Amino acid sequence: MRHDDRLVLSVGDNGPGRTKSDNGDERGVGLRNIRQRLEQLYGGAQSLTLLERPGGGTIARIEMPFRSRAELRTTAIVSTEGE
């Protein structure tokens, strides 16, 4: 879903919910990788939020800046010209 200049992606499941380690961190390489990649691409302009779904399960919500195809193409060209 697009909300103004933001792209909001949500996906949910009806499983047992999140698994956390003893210190409260999420387990698994996948979430760490996604968080790192979002940070690399968008810095502080992004977020990944995990929510408990009513009735069981988890909702993962990612927010990032919305970019049109033309904006993405322009960004790619500018970044490769600087190399």
C-alpha positions, 0 to 999 in steps of 0.5 A: 500500500502506498501512503503519501511518499511511503510504501507500506508492506504488511504480511501476516500468518496464523502460526505460534507467534514470534520466537525470542531469545532469552535476552528478548531479541528475535532469533534467526538470521533472516530478520537480521539480514532484512534489517541490515539490508533496509538500513543499507538501502534507506538509512533511518527512512525505513522500519521493520516492525513485528506485531502480534496478530490478534488470535495468534500469529505475527504481522511483519510490517515494512515501511520505506520511501516510495520510489517510482521506476523513473526515480529508481532508474535515475538513482541507478544511473547516477550511482554507477556514473560515480564509480 
